[in-house]
Amino acid sequence: MVAVIRGKQSAESELKKFEDSQDSSDRHEGWRYFIEKTGLKAGTDPTEATQHRQAELEGRELKALQETETPSLPLPHRQR
């Protein structure tokens, strides 16, 4: 997390600043900045925001894993 900004226009402006200051070799290697909607308050400390975002991501991943696990029930016998 680099910054928590209020409003789409402000976020787009800040994104442009980050992109303009980014080293071209980093961009060429695939490092990009992006806008992501969040419930965090504008001005939240970036370290705290990163920790919060990581915890949310891990929660979503755990939920997805639990949803994809299939119960190990025996298959019903088919009558002939």
Secondary structure, 3 states (H helix, E strand, C coil): CCCCCCCHHHHHHHHHHHHHHCCHHHHHCCCCCCCCCCCCCCCCCHHHHHHHHHHHHHHHHHHHHHHHCCCCCCCCCCCC
